[in-house]
Amino acid sequence: IGDVRAVEPLIKTLEVDLNSAAAEALGKIGDERAIKPLIKALECDYDFLRHSAAEALGVFGNECAVEPLIKALKAELDVDAKWINCNGKWGRVASWEGAGGESAARALGRIGDKRALEPLVEALEVIDKIGLVRRYGEWRPGKGHGLFTAAVEALMELGDVRAVGPLGSALESDNLW
């Protein structure tokens, strides 16, 4: 579907059925009428829809999506971290099952707005403090998490020299446990 005539029906499908495929299609079409409904979809409980909406907003590259994407990224970082004993080692763990934060970070990098710098650095710091994350049913090192990778890539895309120090610290730190 690449025809602008499909935009209104896709928006309706997005809003009524919470359909992630509609969000993807709207991103591919690139019609600005889809921006507000996609921003609204970032607040949905359905993870795949948040992911698709953030990806689509990144394609648009519209600066009006920056603050909602930052909010989506911060919501993903608001996790319930706790200490556990895993194979004789104590570490902090968090459960991030969704990809909404990853997509928000990538979209912020694509848009390239400097307002994203501090929230992306915060994402690196939060992940560095967490020893393991539970993702799709498996425990993984925090730095192996897609959100860490997406935040690093987004900071590199921003091209802001203020990101050099936090990037270096995040990439050199071995504070997984």
Secondary structure, 3 states (H helix, E strand, C coil): CCCHHHHHHHHHHHHHHCCHHHHHHHHHHCCHHHHHHHHHHCCCCCHHHHHHHHHHHHHHCCHHHHHHHHHHHHHHHCCCCEEEEECCEEEEEEECCCCHHHHHHHHHHHHCCHHHHHHHHHHHHHHHHCCEEEECCEEEEHHHCHHHHHHHHHHHHHCCHHHHHHHHHHHHCCCCC
